[in-house]
Amino acid sequence: MRRFYALSTQPTLFGEISLIRNWGRIGSSGKTMVQTFDGSAEAIEAFVRLERAKRRRGYAVMDEKPS
């Protein structure tokens, strides 16, 4: 089964950082989870931890190319 997992960070209006996770089957919109952190260091640490875990499970990095 072909799946995707996307991670991104985005600042909030209140000076916090949100870690946005999107996952599901390729061809579907999937599910989204937003986790908010007070500092950027915490958000980056969570991002790196999740990326490592997903790579161990076989996910590969794909750069999105504009059409």
Backbone as XML, in Angstrom:
<?xml version="1.0"?>
<chain id="A" units="angstrom">
  <residue number="1" name="MET">
    <atom name="N" x="0.842" y="-1.166" z="0.000"/>
    <atom name="CA" x="0.000" y="0.000" z="0.000"/>
    <atom name="C" x="0.900" y="1.247" z="0.000"/>
  </residue>
  <residue number="2" name="ARG">
    <atom name="N" x="0.642" y="2.157" z="-0.912"/>
    <atom name="CA" x="1.450" y="3.370" z="-1.020"/>
    <atom name="C" x="0.880" y="4.445" z="-0.108"/>
  </residue>
  <residue number="3" name="ARG">
    <atom name="N" x="1.736" y="4.965" z="0.772"/>
    <atom name="CA" x="1.324" y="5.969" z="1.748"/>
    <atom name="C" x="2.248" y="7.173" z="1.700"/>
  </residue>
  <residue number="4" name="PHE">
    <atom name="N" x="1.774" y="8.263" z="2.286"/>
    <atom name="CA" x="2.608" y="9.452" z="2.401"/>
    <atom name="C" x="2.569" y="9.956" z="3.834"/>
  </residue>
  <residue number="5" name="TYR">
    <atom name="N" x="3.600" y="10.718" z="4.200"/>
    <atom name="CA" x="3.685" y="11.348" z="5.510"/>
    <atom name="C" x="4.425" y="12.658" z="5.297"/>
  </residue>
  <residue number="6" name="ALA">
    <atom name="N" x="3.787" y="13.772" z="5.614"/>
    <atom name="CA" x="4.396" y="15.088" z="5.402"/>
    <atom name="C" x="4.522" y="15.819" z="6.730"/>
  </residue>
  <residue number="7" name="LEU">
    <atom name="N" x="5.660" y="16.459" z="6.941"/>
    <atom name="CA" x="5.920" y="17.265" z="8.127"/>
    <atom name="C" x="6.254" y="18.686" z="7.699"/>
  </residue>
  <residue number="8" name="SER">
    <atom name="N" x="5.728" y="19.671" z="8.437"/>
    <atom name="CA" x="6.102" y="21.058" z="8.179"/>
    <atom name="C" x="5.934" y="21.854" z="9.460"/>
  </residue>
  <residue number="9" name="THR">
    <atom name="N" x="6.618" y="22.989" z="9.537"/>
    <atom name="CA" x="6.466" y="23.893" z="10.673"/>
    <atom name="C" x="5.947" y="25.223" z="10.162"/>
  </residue>
  <residue number="10" name="GLN">
    <atom name="N" x="5.218" y="25.904" z="11.041"/>
    <atom name="CA" x="4.629" y="27.185" z="10.655"/>
    <atom name="C" x="4.446" y="28.030" z="11.911"/>
  </residue>
  <residue number="11" name="PRO">
    <atom name="N" x="4.792" y="29.328" z="11.851"/>
    <atom name="CA" x="4.576" y="30.188" z="13.017"/>
    <atom name="C" x="3.088" y="30.494" z="13.199"/>
  </residue>
  <residue number="12" name="THR">
    <atom name="N" x="2.684" y="30.689" z="14.455"/>
    <atom name="CA" x="1.304" y="31.063" z="14.743"/>
    <atom name="C" x="1.228" y="32.578" z="14.943"/>
  </residue>
  <residue number="13" name="LEU">
    <atom name="N" x="0.032" y="33.098" z="15.060"/>
    <atom name="CA" x="-0.158" y="34.528" z="15.293"/>
    <atom name="C" x="0.281" y="34.953" z="16.686"/>
  </residue>
  <residue number="14" name="PHE">
    <atom name="N" x="0.449" y="34.000" z="17.580"/>
    <atom name="CA" x="0.786" y="34.305" z="18.966"/>
    <atom name="C" x="2.261" y="34.068" z="19.285"/>
  </residue>
  <residue number="15" name="GLY">
    <atom name="N" x="3.100" y="33.920" z="18.260"/>
    <atom name="CA" x="4.534" y="33.761" z="18.449"/>
    <atom name="C" x="4.973" y="32.342" z="18.759"/>
  </residue>
  <residue number="16" name="GLU">
    <atom name="N" x="4.089" y="31.390" z="18.650"/>
    <atom name="CA" x="4.432" y="30.001" z="18.872"/>
    <atom name="C" x="4.754" y="29.349" z="17.521"/>
  </residue>
  <residue number="17" name="ILE">
    <atom name="N" x="5.192" y="28.102" z="17.567"/>
    <atom name="CA" x="5.495" y="27.351" z="16.349"/>
    <atom name="C" x="4.600" y="26.113" z="16.309"/>
  </residue>
  <residue number="18" name="SER">
    <atom name="N" x="3.957" y="25.872" z="15.175"/>
    <atom name="CA" x="3.120" y="24.683" z="15.002"/>
    <atom name="C" x="3.836" y="23.669" z="14.129"/>
  </residue>
  <residue number="19" name="LEU">
    <atom name="N" x="3.790" y="22.414" z="14.554"/>
    <atom name="CA" x="4.285" y="21.296" z="13.765"/>
    <atom name="C" x="3.061" y="20.656" z="13.134"/>
  </residue>
  <residue number="20" name="ILE">
    <atom name="N" x="3.030" y="20.627" z="11.812"/>
    <atom name="CA" x="1.872" y="20.126" z="11.081"/>
    <atom name="C" x="2.243" y="18.802" z="10.442"/>
  </residue>
  <residue number="21" name="ARG">
    <atom name="N" x="1.460" y="17.766" z="10.769"/>
    <atom name="CA" x="1.667" y="16.430" z="10.210"/>
    <atom name="C" x="0.470" y="16.078" z="9.346"/>
  </residue>
  <residue number="22" name="ASN">
    <atom name="N" x="0.749" y="15.558" z="8.168"/>
    <atom name="CA" x="-0.296" y="15.127" z="7.243"/>
    <atom name="C" x="0.101" y="13.744" z="6.750"/>
  </residue>
  <residue number="23" name="TRP">
    <atom name="N" x="-0.832" y="12.777" z="6.836"/>
    <atom name="CA" x="-0.514" y="11.414" z="6.425"/>
    <atom name="C" x="-1.741" y="10.713" z="5.860"/>
  </residue>
  <residue number="24" name="GLY">
    <atom name="N" x="-1.482" y="9.654" z="5.095"/>
    <atom name="CA" x="-2.568" y="8.865" z="4.533"/>
    <atom name="C" x="-2.109" y="8.088" z="3.314"/>
  </residue>
  <residue number="25" name="ARG">
    <atom name="N" x="-3.079" y="7.580" z="2.564"/>
    <atom name="CA" x="-2.790" y="6.868" z="1.326"/>
    <atom name="C" x="-2.583" y="7.862" z="0.197"/>
  </residue>
  <residue number="26" name="ILE">
    <atom name="N" x="-1.678" y="7.543" z="-0.700"/>
    <atom name="CA" x="-1.448" y="8.395" z="-1.861"/>
    <atom name="C" x="-2.725" y="8.425" z="-2.687"/>
  </residue>
  <residue number="27" name="GLY">
    <atom name="N" x="-3.144" y="9.620" z="-3.066"/>
    <atom name="CA" x="-4.379" y="9.791" z="-3.822"/>
    <atom name="C" x="-5.532" y="10.268" z="-2.957"/>
  </residue>
  <residue number="28" name="SER">
    <atom name="N" x="-5.345" y="10.271" z="-1.630"/>
    <atom name="CA" x="-6.384" y="10.767" z="-0.723"/>
    <atom name="C" x="-5.882" y="12.034" z="-0.042"/>
  </residue>
  <residue number="29" name="SER">
    <atom name="N" x="-6.791" y="12.759" z="0.592"/>
    <atom name="CA" x="-6.374" y="13.979" z="1.305"/>
    <atom name="C" x="-5.712" y="13.640" z="2.625"/>
  </residue>
  <residue number="30" name="GLY">
    <atom name="N" x="-5.970" y="12.464" z="3.170"/>
    <atom name="CA" x="-5.318" y="12.018" z="4.390"/>
    <atom name="C" x="-5.842" y="12.704" z="5.631"/>
  </residue>
  <residue number="31" name="LYS">
    <atom name="N" x="-5.108" y="12.567" z="6.699"/>
    <atom name="CA" x="-5.456" y="13.169" z="7.986"/>
    <atom name="C" x="-4.402" y="14.185" z="8.362"/>
  </residue>
  <residue number="32" name="THR">
    <atom name="N" x="-4.801" y="15.149" z="9.193"/>
    <atom name="CA" x="-3.890" y="16.207" z="9.616"/>
    <atom name="C" x="-3.909" y="16.323" z="11.128"/>
  </residue>
  <residue number="33" name="MET">
    <atom name="N" x="-2.725" y="16.567" z="11.706"/>
    <atom name="CA" x="-2.595" y="16.806" z="13.140"/>
    <atom name="C" x="-1.695" y="18.015" z="13.329"/>
  </residue>
  <residue number="34" name="VAL">
    <atom name="N" x="-2.113" y="18.956" z="14.172"/>
    <atom name="CA" x="-1.335" y="20.155" z="14.451"/>
    <atom name="C" x="-0.936" y="20.129" z="15.915"/>
  </residue>
  <residue number="35" name="GLN">
    <atom name="N" x="0.356" y="20.317" z="16.166"/>
    <atom name="CA" x="0.896" y="20.334" z="17.519"/>
    <atom name="C" x="1.617" y="21.665" z="17.686"/>
  </residue>
  <residue number="36" name="THR">
    <atom name="N" x="1.304" y="22.423" z="18.738"/>
    <atom name="CA" x="1.867" y="23.755" z="18.926"/>
    <atom name="C" x="2.888" y="23.742" z="20.059"/>
  </residue>
  <residue number="37" name="PHE">
    <atom name="N" x="4.013" y="24.425" z="19.826"/>
    <atom name="CA" x="5.110" y="24.502" z="20.792"/>
    <atom name="C" x="5.400" y="25.965" z="21.119"/>
  </residue>
  <residue number="38" name="ASP">
    <atom name="N" x="5.880" y="26.209" z="22.355"/>
    <atom name="CA" x="6.220" y="27.566" z="22.775"/>
    <atom name="C" x="7.480" y="28.079" z="22.072"/>
  </residue>
  <residue number="39" name="GLY">
    <atom name="N" x="8.459" y="27.202" z="21.892"/>
    <atom name="CA" x="9.709" y="27.619" z="21.280"/>
    <atom name="C" x="10.024" y="26.843" z="20.014"/>
  </residue>
  <residue number="40" name="SER">
    <atom name="N" x="10.851" y="27.461" z="19.175"/>
    <atom name="CA" x="11.208" y="26.801" z="17.918"/>
    <atom name="C" x="12.104" y="25.593" z="18.152"/>
  </residue>
  <residue number="41" name="ALA">
    <atom name="N" x="12.930" y="25.619" z="19.218"/>
    <atom name="CA" x="13.819" y="24.492" z="19.495"/>
    <atom name="C" x="13.009" y="23.230" z="19.787"/>
  </residue>
  <residue number="42" name="GLU">
    <atom name="N" x="11.918" y="23.365" z="20.545"/>
    <atom name="CA" x="11.061" y="22.210" z="20.852"/>
    <atom name="C" x="10.405" y="21.669" z="19.586"/>
  </residue>
  <residue number="43" name="ALA">
    <atom name="N" x="9.940" y="22.565" z="18.731"/>
    <atom name="CA" x="9.280" y="22.157" z="17.486"/>
    <atom name="C" x="10.262" y="21.446" z="16.560"/>
  </residue>
  <residue number="44" name="ILE">
    <atom name="N" x="11.464" y="21.963" z="16.451"/>
    <atom name="CA" x="12.474" y="21.345" z="15.587"/>
    <atom name="C" x="12.878" y="19.983" z="16.131"/>
  </residue>
  <residue number="45" name="GLU">
    <atom name="N" x="13.001" y="19.873" z="17.448"/>
    <atom name="CA" x="13.341" y="18.593" z="18.060"/>
    <atom name="C" x="12.260" y="17.547" z="17.768"/>
  </residue>
  <residue number="46" name="ALA">
    <atom name="N" x="11.000" y="17.929" z="17.880"/>
    <atom name="CA" x="9.893" y="17.009" z="17.576"/>
    <atom name="C" x="9.892" y="16.643" z="16.096"/>
  </residue>
  <residue number="47" name="PHE">
    <atom name="N" x="10.163" y="17.625" z="15.215"/>
    <atom name="CA" x="10.224" y="17.392" z="13.771"/>
    <atom name="C" x="11.286" y="16.343" z="13.457"/>
  </residue>
  <residue number="48" name="VAL">
    <atom name="N" x="12.486" y="16.531" z="14.001"/>
    <atom name="CA" x="13.600" y="15.615" z="13.726"/>
    <atom name="C" x="13.291" y="14.226" z="14.274"/>
  </residue>
  <residue number="49" name="ARG">
    <atom name="N" x="12.716" y="14.145" z="15.466"/>
    <atom name="CA" x="12.368" y="12.856" z="16.065"/>
    <atom name="C" x="11.360" y="12.097" z="15.205"/>
  </residue>
  <residue number="50" name="LEU">
    <atom name="N" x="10.329" y="12.797" z="14.733"/>
    <atom name="CA" x="9.328" y="12.156" z="13.879"/>
    <atom name="C" x="9.915" y="11.738" z="12.527"/>
  </residue>
  <residue number="51" name="GLU">
    <atom name="N" x="10.766" y="12.601" z="11.964"/>
    <atom name="CA" x="11.387" y="12.266" z="10.675"/>
    <atom name="C" x="12.231" y="10.997" z="10.786"/>
  </residue>
  <residue number="52" name="ARG">
    <atom name="N" x="13.016" y="10.891" z="11.836"/>
    <atom name="CA" x="13.837" y="9.689" z="12.035"/>
    <atom name="C" x="12.969" y="8.441" z="12.168"/>
  </residue>
  <residue number="53" name="ALA">
    <atom name="N" x="11.909" y="8.549" z="12.944"/>
    <atom name="CA" x="11.023" y="7.396" z="13.147"/>
    <atom name="C" x="10.395" y="6.947" z="11.828"/>
  </residue>
  <residue number="54" name="LYS">
    <atom name="N" x="9.972" y="7.888" z="11.012"/>
    <atom name="CA" x="9.347" y="7.539" z="9.731"/>
    <atom name="C" x="10.357" y="6.970" z="8.754"/>
  </residue>
  <residue number="55" name="ARG">
    <atom name="N" x="11.585" y="7.482" z="8.753"/>
    <atom name="CA" x="12.616" y="6.918" z="7.870"/>
    <atom name="C" x="12.949" y="5.485" z="8.254"/>
  </residue>
  <residue number="56" name="ARG">
    <atom name="N" x="12.970" y="5.199" z="9.568"/>
    <atom name="CA" x="13.219" y="3.822" z="10.015"/>
    <atom name="C" x="12.122" y="2.886" z="9.538"/>
  </residue>
  <residue number="57" name="ARG">
    <atom name="N" x="10.913" y="3.402" z="9.380"/>
    <atom name="CA" x="9.790" y="2.577" z="8.916"/>
    <atom name="C" x="9.732" y="2.466" z="7.399"/>
  </residue>
  <residue number="58" name="GLY">
    <atom name="N" x="10.676" y="3.103" z="6.686"/>
    <atom name="CA" x="10.750" y="2.922" z="5.242"/>
    <atom name="C" x="10.312" y="4.112" z="4.407"/>
  </residue>
  <residue number="59" name="TYR">
    <atom name="N" x="9.875" y="5.191" z="5.037"/>
    <atom name="CA" x="9.490" y="6.378" z="4.270"/>
    <atom name="C" x="10.742" y="7.041" z="3.705"/>
  </residue>
  <residue number="60" name="ALA">
    <atom name="N" x="10.637" y="7.607" z="2.515"/>
    <atom name="CA" x="11.758" y="8.271" z="1.853"/>
    <atom name="C" x="11.419" y="9.747" z="1.657"/>
  </residue>
  <residue number="61" name="VAL">
    <atom name="N" x="12.446" y="10.576" z="1.601"/>
    <atom name="CA" x="12.252" y="12.011" z="1.401"/>
    <atom name="C" x="11.972" y="12.271" z="-0.069"/>
  </residue>
  <residue number="62" name="MET">
    <atom name="N" x="10.905" y="13.015" z="-0.322"/>
    <atom name="CA" x="10.533" y="13.401" z="-1.684"/>
    <atom name="C" x="10.363" y="14.913" z="-1.694"/>
  </residue>
  <residue number="63" name="ASP">
    <atom name="N" x="11.089" y="15.595" z="-2.553"/>
    <atom name="CA" x="10.910" y="17.031" z="-2.706"/>
    <atom name="C" x="9.752" y="17.274" z="-3.630"/>
  </residue>
  <residue number="64" name="GLU">
    <atom name="N" x="8.840" y="18.156" z="-3.213"/>
    <atom name="CA" x="7.693" y="18.483" z="-4.053"/>
    <atom name="C" x="8.159" y="19.424" z="-5.150"/>
  </residue>
  <residue number="65" name="LYS">
    <atom name="N" x="7.869" y="19.084" z="-6.367"/>
    <atom name="CA" x="8.284" y="19.891" z="-7.498"/>
    <atom name="C" x="7.064" y="20.608" z="-8.081"/>
  </residue>
  <residue number="66" name="PRO">
    <atom name="N" x="7.195" y="21.913" z="-8.350"/>
    <atom name="CA" x="6.052" y="22.646" z="-8.920"/>
    <atom name="C" x="5.711" y="22.156" z="-10.315"/>
  </residue>
  <residue number="67" name="SER">
    <atom name="N" x="4.435" y="22.167" z="-10.634"/>
    <atom name="CA" x="3.974" y="21.695" z="-11.945"/>
    <atom name="C" x="4.082" y="22.757" z="-13.003"/>
  </residue>
</chain>
